């Protein structure tokens, strides 16, 4: 298959196929060939206020979880918007601008973006991912409950991601979109009028 044929084939693929996703269930993300992904959302601790002994205890707790459940994967995402491109653009405009009043306005915008970014500096989302492969349906939920219980027993504030959480995670990961309140199951779903 040549480059042109590959490009045409890729254009025909659905978005879900391009990101290797079959479906989003109430508790997981089903993928093509990479298993079913279950996400556990971990609320981070502010380690800047913890003592050295408390930090060591948190590390030991995480190590205990990892020893007990080796198949866990970790992911860290920004859960807020990144303003670096906007700040770069403002700096570039300031260099090009001859009008001092406009330059001051651009500088004020840059300061405003800096303040917003500082306020959201700790806006990270930590995820523990479990990849299910060929598990029997009757064994999945007891297994997931055991993992969640183990994480709680080690002092982690944890929540198993539901369908809306997973859609939000995908939107942040692929689009850097953190402002939408409801994520669609299908592109353009909000524009469909039933009975039309």
Secondary structure, 3 states (H helix, E strand, C coil): CCHHHHHHHHHHCCHHHHCCEEEECCCCEEECCCCEEEEEEEECCCHHHCCHHHHHHHHHHHHHHHHHCCCEEEEEEECCCCCHHHHHHHHHHHHHCCCHHHHHHHHHHHHHHHHHHHHCCCCEEEEEEEEECCCCHHHHHHHHHHHHHHHHHCCCEEEECCHHHHHHHHHHHHHCCCCCCCCCCCCCHHHCCCCC
